[in-house]
Amino acid sequence: MRVYDIFNGDADGLCALQQLRLWQPCEATLITGTKRDVALLQRLQPAPDDRLTVLDISLHANAAALLAALQAGARVEWFDHHFAGDPPDHPRLTRHLDFAPDICTALIVDRHLGGAHRAWAVTGAFGDAMIHSARAAAACLNMAPAALAALRSLGECLNYNAYGARVEELLFHPAELHQRMRGFADPLAFAASDGALPRLEQARGEDLARALAVAPLLDSAAAVAVVLPDAPWSRRVSGTLANHLATARPRRAHAVFTPQEGAYTVSLRAPRSHGVGAERIARGFGGGGRAAAAGINGLPEADIARVLAALREAYGG
C-alpha cells in the first residue's frame, strides 16, 4: 500500500494538509504544484489499496483520473470547496465537499477535526482571502490583534508563493514549504522561527508595488481589469493583486490578466459585497473556481474583450 497526499500548493491546500498531518502523522508521497496545477491525479498510477488524500483541487477537473483510481482499487478521501460537477458515489471514495461561498478547504478540514488545529485553519482562510470567515473561526482562540494579523500575513504570503507558470518561478516549492511547516502545531511559532516568511513578505511587497503601478485596462464603477506584463514577478503577484483590489474596492468585480506561454491566465474576483458569479464566468472560458474567486488558464489574447464583456454583463459598467 502506498500513501499519497495530493494538494493545491496555495495557502488553503497547505494549511488543510498541515491540520490533517498534525492530527494523523503519516509519511506520504507529496503531489502538488502551482496554484493553477489542479489536474494532479493524472500524475499517478494507483494500485489496489493505495490511499489518496486529496485537498483543495477540483473534483470536476480530475473526474476521469479519480474514476481510474477507484477502478484500480485505491481508496480516496477528498476535501474541497470548488465546483465538483457530478461527484460519483463509490464505496472507496469519501467526500468532504462544501460549496458555500464563505468556506475554504482548510475550514472544511477544521470542521472534520473538530477544531483540533484551528489556528492553521484560520491561516488558510486568510490566505484564501476569506477574511470574515477567518476572523469568525478565530473568535474562540481569543488571540490578540497582533497575533491575528500575523496569521493573516502568513496565510497571504503562503498564498502568494503558489502563483507562477512553473514551480521554478516560485520562491519555494510547495512540497518544501509543507516539509518546513511539519511539526509546528502553532503557525505563529513557524512564522517566527523559519526563514521562509521574511523572504516571502519582502518579495510580495515588492511585487505588489510594481503591480499597483500598472494602469488598468478597464476602470468602471462596476469592474476593474488589469493586464500585467510578461514577467515572473507579475505571475507571482497576480492572485495577491486580485485579492488586494477586491478588498480595497469591495463593490467592484476584478480581473487580472497575466501573460503565460503565449496566452493569458486570469484571476477573477466577484464583488466582495455579494460574492457570486466569478466561477460561472470562468467556466464559460474553460476555467473554474468558486463563486467569489475563480481563474482561467490559457486564454487567447483575442478573448480578453469577451471576458470584459462577460464582466460587464454580470456586474454592469
Salt bridges, closest charged atoms under 4 A:
ASP5 OD1 - ARG21 NH2 2.83
ASP10 OD2 - LYS35 NZ 2.61
ASP12 OD2 - HIS81 NE2 3.32
GLU27 OE2 - ARG182 NH2 3.49
ASP37 OD2 - ARG43 NH2 3.62
ASP50 OD2 - ARG2 NH2 2.79
ASP56 OD1 - HIS81 NE2 3.28
ASP56 OD1 - HIS82 ND1 3.93
GLU77 OE2 - HIS96 NE2 2.76
GLU77 OE2 - HIS112 NE2 3.99
ASP80 OD1 - HIS82 ND1 2.72
ASP89 OD1 - ARG95 NH2 3.27
ASP98 OD2 - ARG111 NH1 3.09
ASP110 OD1 - ARG118 NE 2.80
ASP128 OD2 - HIS81 NE2 3.55
ASP128 OD2 - ARG290 NH2 3.57
GLU156 OE2 - ARG152 NE 2.91
GLU156 OE1 - ARG204 NH2 3.28
GLU169 OE2 - ARG166 NH2 3.42
GLU169 OE2 - ARG235 NH2 2.91
GLU176 OE2 - ARG180 NH1 2.81
ASP194 OD1 - ARG180 NH2 2.98
ASP207 OD1 - ARG210 NH2 2.83
ASP207 OD2 - ARG236 NE 3.23
ASP219 OD1 - ARG252 NH1 2.58
ASP230 OD1 - ARG235 NH1 2.71
GLU261 OE2 - ARG166 NH1 3.48
GLU279 OE2 - ARG283 NE 2.36
ASP303 OD1 - ARG306 NH1 3.34
